[in-house]
Amino acid sequence: MLTQALGTPQVLTVMTKTQIMVFTIFVTLYIPCLATITALWKEIGKKAALLAILFTLSVAIILAFIIRIFLGMFLG
């Protein structure tokens, strides 16, 4: 996915190692597609689906931020 978005398989020429790690953490934790959201909506209802989306998005942002700060201190 990242190589397609950047247009090159040489990711390290475009992003730093810290950016790659933060991207990986975020993408691993957020809700990735409309099909997932639709399935949640149908299975657990509108309110619970919205809460799940907000929760996973918040966790992804917070953990990516923590990783960014942590790696920034040690990798410069």
PyMOL Python script that loads the backbone (N, CA, C, O; Angstrom):
from pymol import cmd

cmd.read_pdbstr("""\
ATOM      1  N   MET A   1       0.825  -1.191   0.000  1.00  0.00           N
ATOM      2  CA  MET A   1       0.000   0.000   0.000  1.00  0.00           C
ATOM      3  C   MET A   1       0.871   1.257   0.000  1.00  0.00           C
ATOM      4  O   MET A   1       0.600   2.217  -0.722  1.00  0.00           O
ATOM      5  N   LEU A   2       1.897   1.233   0.804  1.00  0.00           N
ATOM      6  CA  LEU A   2       2.759   2.402   0.904  1.00  0.00           C
ATOM      7  C   LEU A   2       3.537   2.643  -0.385  1.00  0.00           C
ATOM      8  O   LEU A   2       3.690   3.786  -0.817  1.00  0.00           O
ATOM      9  N   THR A   3       4.021   1.582  -0.991  1.00  0.00           N
ATOM     10  CA  THR A   3       4.773   1.766  -2.241  1.00  0.00           C
ATOM     11  C   THR A   3       3.866   2.300  -3.358  1.00  0.00           C
ATOM     12  O   THR A   3       4.318   3.068  -4.207  1.00  0.00           O
ATOM     13  N   GLN A   4       2.618   1.903  -3.357  1.00  0.00           N
ATOM     14  CA  GLN A   4       1.682   2.438  -4.338  1.00  0.00           C
ATOM     15  C   GLN A   4       1.384   3.903  -4.080  1.00  0.00           C
ATOM     16  O   GLN A   4       1.314   4.697  -5.019  1.00  0.00           O
ATOM     17  N   ALA A   5       1.209   4.269  -2.826  1.00  0.00           N
ATOM     18  CA  ALA A   5       0.910   5.659  -2.482  1.00  0.00           C
ATOM     19  C   ALA A   5       2.090   6.582  -2.794  1.00  0.00           C
ATOM     20  O   ALA A   5       1.903   7.713  -3.244  1.00  0.00           O
ATOM     21  N   LEU A   6       3.300   6.089  -2.552  1.00  0.00           N
ATOM     22  CA  LEU A   6       4.486   6.910  -2.783  1.00  0.00           C
ATOM     23  C   LEU A   6       4.982   6.848  -4.222  1.00  0.00           C
ATOM     24  O   LEU A   6       5.718   7.726  -4.672  1.00  0.00           O
ATOM     25  N   GLY A   7       4.580   5.816  -4.934  1.00  0.00           N
ATOM     26  CA  GLY A   7       4.989   5.666  -6.323  1.00  0.00           C
ATOM     27  C   GLY A   7       6.390   5.109  -6.497  1.00  0.00           C
ATOM     28  O   GLY A   7       6.967   5.206  -7.581  1.00  0.00           O
ATOM     29  N   THR A   8       6.943   4.527  -5.442  1.00  0.00           N
ATOM     30  CA  THR A   8       8.276   3.945  -5.524  1.00  0.00           C
ATOM     31  C   THR A   8       8.427   2.814  -4.514  1.00  0.00           C
ATOM     32  O   THR A   8       7.899   2.898  -3.406  1.00  0.00           O
ATOM     33  N   PRO A   9       9.146   1.751  -4.890  1.00  0.00           N
ATOM     34  CA  PRO A   9       9.400   0.692  -3.909  1.00  0.00           C
ATOM     35  C   PRO A   9      10.542   1.069  -2.939  1.00  0.00           C
ATOM     36  O   PRO A   9      10.756   0.382  -1.941  1.00  0.00           O
ATOM     37  N   GLN A  10      11.260   2.143  -3.230  1.00  0.00           N
ATOM     38  CA  GLN A  10      12.356   2.611  -2.392  1.00  0.00           C
ATOM     39  C   GLN A  10      11.817   3.578  -1.332  1.00  0.00           C
ATOM     40  O   GLN A  10      12.039   4.787  -1.406  1.00  0.00           O
ATOM     41  N   VAL A  11      11.116   3.031  -0.363  1.00  0.00           N
ATOM     42  CA  VAL A  11      10.419   3.843   0.641  1.00  0.00           C
ATOM     43  C   VAL A  11      11.391   4.704   1.444  1.00  0.00           C
ATOM     44  O   VAL A  11      11.067   5.840   1.791  1.00  0.00           O
ATOM     45  N   LEU A  12      12.571   4.180   1.741  1.00  0.00           N
ATOM     46  CA  LEU A  12      13.541   4.927   2.542  1.00  0.00           C
ATOM     47  C   LEU A  12      14.084   6.169   1.831  1.00  0.00           C
ATOM     48  O   LEU A  12      14.698   7.023   2.471  1.00  0.00           O
ATOM     49  N   THR A  13      13.870   6.278   0.529  1.00  0.00           N
ATOM     50  CA  THR A  13      14.285   7.492  -0.171  1.00  0.00           C
ATOM     51  C   THR A  13      13.264   8.609  -0.008  1.00  0.00           C
ATOM     52  O   THR A  13      13.565   9.774  -0.271  1.00  0.00           O
ATOM     53  N   VAL A  14      12.063   8.258   0.423  1.00  0.00           N
ATOM     54  CA  VAL A  14      10.980   9.233   0.552  1.00  0.00           C
ATOM     55  C   VAL A  14      10.630   9.522   2.010  1.00  0.00           C
ATOM     56  O   VAL A  14      10.266  10.647   2.355  1.00  0.00           O
ATOM     57  N   MET A  15      10.740   8.508   2.861  1.00  0.00           N
ATOM     58  CA  MET A  15      10.370   8.637   4.270  1.00  0.00           C
ATOM     59  C   MET A  15      11.531   8.207   5.163  1.00  0.00           C
ATOM     60  O   MET A  15      12.373   7.398   4.775  1.00  0.00           O
ATOM     61  N   THR A  16      11.550   8.774   6.371  1.00  0.00           N
ATOM     62  CA  THR A  16      12.541   8.337   7.359  1.00  0.00           C
ATOM     63  C   THR A  16      12.055   7.054   8.021  1.00  0.00           C
ATOM     64  O   THR A  16      10.896   6.669   7.870  1.00  0.00           O
ATOM     65  N   LYS A  17      12.945   6.397   8.753  1.00  0.00           N
ATOM     66  CA  LYS A  17      12.565   5.174   9.461  1.00  0.00           C
ATOM     67  C   LYS A  17      11.486   5.466  10.508  1.00  0.00           C
ATOM     68  O   LYS A  17      10.583   4.655  10.713  1.00  0.00           O
ATOM     69  N   THR A  18      11.581   6.608  11.160  1.00  0.00           N
ATOM     70  CA  THR A  18      10.570   6.998  12.150  1.00  0.00           C
ATOM     71  C   THR A  18       9.216   7.168  11.487  1.00  0.00           C
ATOM     72  O   THR A  18       8.210   6.692  12.013  1.00  0.00           O
ATOM     73  N   GLN A  19       9.170   7.836  10.344  1.00  0.00           N
ATOM     74  CA  GLN A  19       7.902   8.025   9.635  1.00  0.00           C
ATOM     75  C   GLN A  19       7.299   6.695   9.203  1.00  0.00           C
ATOM     76  O   GLN A  19       6.084   6.510   9.272  1.00  0.00           O
ATOM     77  N   ILE A  20       8.126   5.788   8.766  1.00  0.00           N
ATOM     78  CA  ILE A  20       7.641   4.468   8.354  1.00  0.00           C
ATOM     79  C   ILE A  20       7.041   3.728   9.544  1.00  0.00           C
ATOM     80  O   ILE A  20       5.991   3.099   9.418  1.00  0.00           O
ATOM     81  N   MET A  21       7.698   3.797  10.693  1.00  0.00           N
ATOM     82  CA  MET A  21       7.191   3.120  11.890  1.00  0.00           C
ATOM     83  C   MET A  21       5.873   3.737  12.346  1.00  0.00           C
ATOM     84  O   MET A  21       4.938   3.011  12.684  1.00  0.00           O
ATOM     85  N   VAL A  22       5.787   5.059  12.361  1.00  0.00           N
ATOM     86  CA  VAL A  22       4.553   5.734  12.768  1.00  0.00           C
ATOM     87  C   VAL A  22       3.423   5.378  11.806  1.00  0.00           C
ATOM     88  O   VAL A  22       2.303   5.103  12.239  1.00  0.00           O
ATOM     89  N   PHE A  23       3.706   5.383  10.519  1.00  0.00           N
ATOM     90  CA  PHE A  23       2.713   4.996   9.517  1.00  0.00           C
ATOM     91  C   PHE A  23       2.228   3.565   9.758  1.00  0.00           C
ATOM     92  O   PHE A  23       1.028   3.295   9.715  1.00  0.00           O
ATOM     93  N   THR A  24       3.161   2.660  10.010  1.00  0.00           N
ATOM     94  CA  THR A  24       2.819   1.258  10.234  1.00  0.00           C
ATOM     95  C   THR A  24       1.937   1.079  11.455  1.00  0.00           C
ATOM     96  O   THR A  24       0.950   0.345  11.405  1.00  0.00           O
ATOM     97  N   ILE A  25       2.281   1.742  12.554  1.00  0.00           N
ATOM     98  CA  ILE A  25       1.477   1.661  13.780  1.00  0.00           C
ATOM     99  C   ILE A  25       0.074   2.187  13.526  1.00  0.00           C
ATOM    100  O   ILE A  25      -0.907   1.555  13.918  1.00  0.00           O
ATOM    101  N   PHE A  26      -0.029   3.339  12.873  1.00  0.00           N
ATOM    102  CA  PHE A  26      -1.342   3.930  12.620  1.00  0.00           C
ATOM    103  C   PHE A  26      -2.195   3.039  11.718  1.00  0.00           C
ATOM    104  O   PHE A  26      -3.355   2.771  12.031  1.00  0.00           O
ATOM    105  N   VAL A  27      -1.636   2.588  10.621  1.00  0.00           N
ATOM    106  CA  VAL A  27      -2.392   1.781   9.651  1.00  0.00           C
ATOM    107  C   VAL A  27      -2.815   0.444  10.246  1.00  0.00           C
ATOM    108  O   VAL A  27      -3.865  -0.091   9.892  1.00  0.00           O
ATOM    109  N   THR A  28      -2.008  -0.093  11.140  1.00  0.00           N
ATOM    110  CA  THR A  28      -2.348  -1.360  11.780  1.00  0.00           C
ATOM    111  C   THR A  28      -3.568  -1.223  12.680  1.00  0.00           C
ATOM    112  O   THR A  28      -4.330  -2.179  12.828  1.00  0.00           O
ATOM    113  N   LEU A  29      -3.768  -0.064  13.281  1.00  0.00           N
ATOM    114  CA  LEU A  29      -4.791   0.078  14.310  1.00  0.00           C
ATOM    115  C   LEU A  29      -6.091   0.769  13.886  1.00  0.00           C
ATOM    116  O   LEU A  29      -7.115   0.581  14.544  1.00  0.00           O
ATOM    117  N   TYR A  30      -6.083   1.539  12.841  1.00  0.00           N
ATOM    118  CA  TYR A  30      -7.312   2.239  12.482  1.00  0.00           C
ATOM    119  C   TYR A  30      -8.247   1.334  11.677  1.00  0.00           C
ATOM    120  O   TYR A  30      -7.828   0.280  11.197  1.00  0.00           O
ATOM    121  N   ILE A  31      -9.506   1.739  11.529  1.00  0.00           N
ATOM    122  CA  ILE A  31     -10.461   0.957  10.730  1.00  0.00           C
ATOM    123  C   ILE A  31     -10.222   1.294   9.264  1.00  0.00           C
ATOM    124  O   ILE A  31     -10.415   2.440   8.860  1.00  0.00           O
ATOM    125  N   PRO A  32      -9.809   0.326   8.467  1.00  0.00           N
ATOM    126  CA  PRO A  32      -9.277   0.622   7.143  1.00  0.00           C
ATOM    127  C   PRO A  32     -10.266   0.828   6.001  1.00  0.00           C
ATOM    128  O   PRO A  32      -9.909   1.472   5.015  1.00  0.00           O
ATOM    129  N   CYS A  33     -11.474   0.320   6.087  1.00  0.00           N
ATOM    130  CA  CYS A  33     -12.284   0.384   4.874  1.00  0.00           C
ATOM    131  C   CYS A  33     -13.776   0.539   5.178  1.00  0.00           C
ATOM    132  O   CYS A  33     -14.245   0.279   6.287  1.00  0.00           O
ATOM    133  N   LEU A  34     -14.474   0.960   4.175  1.00  0.00           N
ATOM    134  CA  LEU A  34     -15.912   1.174   4.281  1.00  0.00           C
ATOM    135  C   LEU A  34     -16.662  -0.127   4.560  1.00  0.00           C
ATOM    136  O   LEU A  34     -17.677  -0.121   5.257  1.00  0.00           O
ATOM    137  N   ALA A  35     -16.169  -1.235   4.023  1.00  0.00           N
ATOM    138  CA  ALA A  35     -16.828  -2.524   4.256  1.00  0.00           C
ATOM    139  C   ALA A  35     -16.809  -2.890   5.744  1.00  0.00           C
ATOM    140  O   ALA A  35     -17.787  -3.429   6.263  1.00  0.00           O
ATOM    141  N   THR A  36     -15.712  -2.602   6.419  1.00  0.00           N
ATOM    142  CA  THR A  36     -15.630  -2.867   7.854  1.00  0.00           C
ATOM    143  C   THR A  36     -16.620  -2.004   8.613  1.00  0.00           C
ATOM    144  O   THR A  36     -17.309  -2.478   9.516  1.00  0.00           O
ATOM    145  N   ILE A  37     -16.685  -0.753   8.245  1.00  0.00           N
ATOM    146  CA  ILE A  37     -17.613   0.171   8.903  1.00  0.00           C
ATOM    147  C   ILE A  37     -19.057  -0.268   8.668  1.00  0.00           C
ATOM    148  O   ILE A  37     -19.879  -0.241   9.584  1.00  0.00           O
ATOM    149  N   THR A  38     -19.355  -0.668   7.447  1.00  0.00           N
ATOM    150  CA  THR A  38     -20.714  -1.127   7.119  1.00  0.00           C
ATOM    151  C   THR A  38     -21.072  -2.384   7.912  1.00  0.00           C
ATOM    152  O   THR A  38     -22.182  -2.494   8.433  1.00  0.00           O
ATOM    153  N   ALA A  39     -20.147  -3.317   8.004  1.00  0.00           N
ATOM    154  CA  ALA A  39     -20.399  -4.542   8.774  1.00  0.00           C
ATOM    155  C   ALA A  39     -20.626  -4.223  10.243  1.00  0.00           C
ATOM    156  O   ALA A  39     -21.535  -4.775  10.863  1.00  0.00           O
ATOM    157  N   LEU A  40     -19.811  -3.340  10.806  1.00  0.00           N
ATOM    158  CA  LEU A  40     -20.012  -2.923  12.193  1.00  0.00           C
ATOM    159  C   LEU A  40     -21.383  -2.286  12.371  1.00  0.00           C
ATOM    160  O   LEU A  40     -22.100  -2.586  13.325  1.00  0.00           O
ATOM    161  N   TRP A  41     -21.733  -1.413  11.452  1.00  0.00           N
ATOM    162  CA  TRP A  41     -23.007  -0.684  11.498  1.00  0.00           C
ATOM    163  C   TRP A  41     -24.174  -1.668  11.556  1.00  0.00           C
ATOM    164  O   TRP A  41     -25.099  -1.497  12.351  1.00  0.00           O
ATOM    165  N   LYS A  42     -24.127  -2.698  10.712  1.00  0.00           N
ATOM    166  CA  LYS A  42     -25.220  -3.680  10.646  1.00  0.00           C
ATOM    167  C   LYS A  42     -25.225  -4.626  11.848  1.00  0.00           C
ATOM    168  O   LYS A  42     -26.291  -5.019  12.322  1.00  0.00           O
ATOM    169  N   GLU A  43     -24.052  -4.988  12.336  1.00  0.00           N
ATOM    170  CA  GLU A  43     -23.964  -5.971  13.413  1.00  0.00           C
ATOM    171  C   GLU A  43     -24.218  -5.383  14.797  1.00  0.00           C
ATOM    172  O   GLU A  43     -24.915  -5.991  15.609  1.00  0.00           O
ATOM    173  N   ILE A  44     -23.664  -4.218  15.070  1.00  0.00           N
ATOM    174  CA  ILE A  44     -23.757  -3.682  16.433  1.00  0.00           C
ATOM    175  C   ILE A  44     -24.542  -2.388  16.538  1.00  0.00           C
ATOM    176  O   ILE A  44     -24.736  -1.866  17.636  1.00  0.00           O
ATOM    177  N   GLY A  45     -24.994  -1.865  15.407  1.00  0.00           N
ATOM    178  CA  GLY A  45     -25.813  -0.659  15.428  1.00  0.00           C
ATOM    179  C   GLY A  45     -25.012   0.611  15.189  1.00  0.00           C
ATOM    180  O   GLY A  45     -23.783   0.627  15.266  1.00  0.00           O
ATOM    181  N   LYS A  46     -25.748   1.665  14.898  1.00  0.00           N
ATOM    182  CA  LYS A  46     -25.165   2.943  14.510  1.00  0.00           C
ATOM    183  C   LYS A  46     -24.303   3.550  15.622  1.00  0.00           C
ATOM    184  O   LYS A  46     -23.152   3.922  15.391  1.00  0.00           O
ATOM    185  N   LYS A  47     -24.857   3.645  16.804  1.00  0.00           N
ATOM    186  CA  LYS A  47     -24.153   4.299  17.911  1.00  0.00           C
ATOM    187  C   LYS A  47     -22.881   3.532  18.298  1.00  0.00           C
ATOM    188  O   LYS A  47     -21.816   4.129  18.456  1.00  0.00           O
ATOM    189  N   ALA A  48     -22.997   2.234  18.446  1.00  0.00           N
ATOM    190  CA  ALA A  48     -21.841   1.416  18.817  1.00  0.00           C
ATOM    191  C   ALA A  48     -20.776   1.427  17.716  1.00  0.00           C
ATOM    192  O   ALA A  48     -19.582   1.432  18.013  1.00  0.00           O
ATOM    193  N   ALA A  49     -21.196   1.431  16.456  1.00  0.00           N
ATOM    194  CA  ALA A  49     -20.244   1.474  15.347  1.00  0.00           C
ATOM    195  C   ALA A  49     -19.480   2.796  15.359  1.00  0.00           C
ATOM    196  O   ALA A  49     -18.264   2.811  15.168  1.00  0.00           O
ATOM    197  N   LEU A  50     -20.175   3.890  15.581  1.00  0.00           N
ATOM    198  CA  LEU A  50     -19.505   5.184  15.653  1.00  0.00           C
ATOM    199  C   LEU A  50     -18.536   5.249  16.828  1.00  0.00           C
ATOM    200  O   LEU A  50     -17.442   5.800  16.708  1.00  0.00           O
ATOM    201  N   LEU A  51     -18.940   4.688  17.956  1.00  0.00           N
ATOM    202  CA  LEU A  51     -18.041   4.642  19.110  1.00  0.00           C
ATOM    203  C   LEU A  51     -16.812   3.781  18.816  1.00  0.00           C
ATOM    204  O   LEU A  51     -15.697   4.140  19.196  1.00  0.00           O
ATOM    205  N   ALA A  52     -17.011   2.659  18.150  1.00  0.00           N
ATOM    206  CA  ALA A  52     -15.890   1.785  17.785  1.00  0.00           C
ATOM    207  C   ALA A  52     -14.935   2.499  16.836  1.00  0.00           C
ATOM    208  O   ALA A  52     -13.717   2.393  16.978  1.00  0.00           O
ATOM    209  N   ILE A  53     -15.481   3.218  15.880  1.00  0.00           N
ATOM    210  CA  ILE A  53     -14.653   3.964  14.931  1.00  0.00           C
ATOM    211  C   ILE A  53     -13.854   5.041  15.654  1.00  0.00           C
ATOM    212  O   ILE A  53     -12.650   5.178  15.439  1.00  0.00           O
ATOM    213  N   LEU A  54     -14.520   5.795  16.501  1.00  0.00           N
ATOM    214  CA  LEU A  54     -13.828   6.845  17.254  1.00  0.00           C
ATOM    215  C   LEU A  54     -12.771   6.267  18.187  1.00  0.00           C
ATOM    216  O   LEU A  54     -11.681   6.824  18.322  1.00  0.00           O
ATOM    217  N   PHE A  55     -13.093   5.159  18.823  1.00  0.00           N
ATOM    218  CA  PHE A  55     -12.137   4.527  19.731  1.00  0.00           C
ATOM    219  C   PHE A  55     -10.893   4.051  18.988  1.00  0.00           C
ATOM    220  O   PHE A  55      -9.772   4.360  19.391  1.00  0.00           O
ATOM    221  N   THR A  56     -11.085   3.300  17.903  1.00  0.00           N
ATOM    222  CA  THR A  56      -9.928   2.764  17.182  1.00  0.00           C
ATOM    223  C   THR A  56      -9.105   3.884  16.545  1.00  0.00           C
ATOM    224  O   THR A  56      -7.876   3.816  16.521  1.00  0.00           O
ATOM    225  N   LEU A  57      -9.774   4.900  16.035  1.00  0.00           N
ATOM    226  CA  LEU A  57      -9.054   6.032  15.458  1.00  0.00           C
ATOM    227  C   LEU A  57      -8.261   6.766  16.535  1.00  0.00           C
ATOM    228  O   LEU A  57      -7.119   7.162  16.304  1.00  0.00           O
ATOM    229  N   SER A  58      -8.857   6.947  17.701  1.00  0.00           N
ATOM    230  CA  SER A  58      -8.164   7.611  18.813  1.00  0.00           C
ATOM    231  C   SER A  58      -6.957   6.807  19.273  1.00  0.00           C
ATOM    232  O   SER A  58      -5.880   7.364  19.486  1.00  0.00           O
ATOM    233  N   VAL A  59      -7.130   5.513  19.425  1.00  0.00           N
ATOM    234  CA  VAL A  59      -6.016   4.655  19.835  1.00  0.00           C
ATOM    235  C   VAL A  59      -4.894   4.720  18.798  1.00  0.00           C
ATOM    236  O   VAL A  59      -3.722   4.827  19.158  1.00  0.00           O
ATOM    237  N   ALA A  60      -5.244   4.655  17.523  1.00  0.00           N
ATOM    238  CA  ALA A  60      -4.239   4.707  16.465  1.00  0.00           C
ATOM    239  C   ALA A  60      -3.471   6.028  16.498  1.00  0.00           C
ATOM    240  O   ALA A  60      -2.246   6.036  16.377  1.00  0.00           O
ATOM    241  N   ILE A  61      -4.173   7.127  16.658  1.00  0.00           N
ATOM    242  CA  ILE A  61      -3.516   8.436  16.693  1.00  0.00           C
ATOM    243  C   ILE A  61      -2.630   8.570  17.925  1.00  0.00           C
ATOM    244  O   ILE A  61      -1.491   9.026  17.821  1.00  0.00           O
ATOM    245  N   ILE A  62      -3.132   8.183  19.071  1.00  0.00           N
ATOM    246  CA  ILE A  62      -2.369   8.321  20.315  1.00  0.00           C
ATOM    247  C   ILE A  62      -1.115   7.451  20.291  1.00  0.00           C
ATOM    248  O   ILE A  62      -0.030   7.926  20.626  1.00  0.00           O
ATOM    249  N   LEU A  63      -1.250   6.187  19.900  1.00  0.00           N
ATOM    250  CA  LEU A  63      -0.079   5.309  19.863  1.00  0.00           C
ATOM    251  C   LEU A  63       0.935   5.745  18.802  1.00  0.00           C
ATOM    252  O   LEU A  63       2.142   5.668  19.031  1.00  0.00           O
ATOM    253  N   ALA A  64       0.454   6.196  17.657  1.00  0.00           N
ATOM    254  CA  ALA A  64       1.368   6.694  16.624  1.00  0.00           C
ATOM    255  C   ALA A  64       2.120   7.925  17.137  1.00  0.00           C
ATOM    256  O   ALA A  64       3.313   8.078  16.877  1.00  0.00           O
ATOM    257  N   PHE A  65       1.426   8.793  17.858  1.00  0.00           N
ATOM    258  CA  PHE A  65       2.061   9.982  18.434  1.00  0.00           C
ATOM    259  C   PHE A  65       3.108   9.588  19.474  1.00  0.00           C
ATOM    260  O   PHE A  65       4.206  10.145  19.487  1.00  0.00           O
ATOM    261  N   ILE A  66       2.783   8.642  20.336  1.00  0.00           N
ATOM    262  CA  ILE A  66       3.730   8.185  21.359  1.00  0.00           C
ATOM    263  C   ILE A  66       4.964   7.577  20.697  1.00  0.00           C
ATOM    264  O   ILE A  66       6.091   7.859  21.106  1.00  0.00           O
ATOM    265  N   ILE A  67       4.759   6.753  19.687  1.00  0.00           N
ATOM    266  CA  ILE A  67       5.881   6.159  18.957  1.00  0.00           C
ATOM    267  C   ILE A  67       6.722   7.247  18.297  1.00  0.00           C
ATOM    268  O   ILE A  67       7.951   7.173  18.303  1.00  0.00           O
ATOM    269  N   ARG A  68       6.071   8.245  17.736  1.00  0.00           N
ATOM    270  CA  ARG A  68       6.792   9.355  17.100  1.00  0.00           C
ATOM    271  C   ARG A  68       7.668  10.084  18.100  1.00  0.00           C
ATOM    272  O   ARG A  68       8.830  10.368  17.813  1.00  0.00           O
ATOM    273  N   ILE A  69       7.127  10.389  19.271  1.00  0.00           N
ATOM    274  CA  ILE A  69       7.899  11.072  20.311  1.00  0.00           C
ATOM    275  C   ILE A  69       9.047  10.185  20.778  1.00  0.00           C
ATOM    276  O   ILE A  69      10.188  10.638  20.866  1.00  0.00           O
ATOM    277  N   PHE A  70       8.749   8.927  21.077  1.00  0.00           N
ATOM    278  CA  PHE A  70       9.753   7.976  21.563  1.00  0.00           C
ATOM    279  C   PHE A  70      10.887   7.802  20.566  1.00  0.00           C
ATOM    280  O   PHE A  70      12.057   7.907  20.935  1.00  0.00           O
ATOM    281  N   LEU A  71      10.558   7.539  19.317  1.00  0.00           N
ATOM    282  CA  LEU A  71      11.593   7.339  18.308  1.00  0.00           C
ATOM    283  C   LEU A  71      12.333   8.638  18.006  1.00  0.00           C
ATOM    284  O   LEU A  71      13.523   8.614  17.691  1.00  0.00           O
ATOM    285  N   GLY A  72      11.643   9.763  18.100  1.00  0.00           N
ATOM    286  CA  GLY A  72      12.283  11.051  17.897  1.00  0.00           C
ATOM    287  C   GLY A  72      13.367  11.318  18.924  1.00  0.00           C
ATOM    288  O   GLY A  72      14.387  11.931  18.608  1.00  0.00           O
ATOM    289  N   MET A  73      13.157  10.864  20.143  1.00  0.00           N
ATOM    290  CA  MET A  73      14.151  11.041  21.197  1.00  0.00           C
ATOM    291  C   MET A  73      15.386  10.172  20.971  1.00  0.00           C
ATOM    292  O   MET A  73      16.503  10.587  21.279  1.00  0.00           O
ATOM    293  N   PHE A  74      15.187   8.972  20.434  1.00  0.00           N
ATOM    294  CA  PHE A  74      16.287   8.035  20.320  1.00  0.00           C
ATOM    295  C   PHE A  74      16.930   7.981  18.924  1.00  0.00           C
ATOM    296  O   PHE A  74      18.112   7.661  18.799  1.00  0.00           O
ATOM    297  N   LEU A  75      16.163   8.289  17.889  1.00  0.00           N
ATOM    298  CA  LEU A  75      16.715   8.227  16.544  1.00  0.00           C
ATOM    299  C   LEU A  75      17.048   9.604  15.986  1.00  0.00           C
ATOM    300  O   LEU A  75      17.727   9.726  14.967  1.00  0.00           O
ATOM    301  N   GLY A  76      16.563  10.634  16.664  1.00  0.00           N
ATOM    302  CA  GLY A  76      16.863  12.005  16.240  1.00  0.00           C
ATOM    303  C   GLY A  76      16.048  12.430  15.134  1.00  0.00           C
ATOM    304  O   GLY A  76      16.185  13.560  14.665  1.00  0.00           O
TER     305      GLY A  76
END
""", "prot")
cmd.dss("prot")
cmd.show_as("cartoon", "prot")
cmd.util.cbc("prot")
cmd.orient("prot")
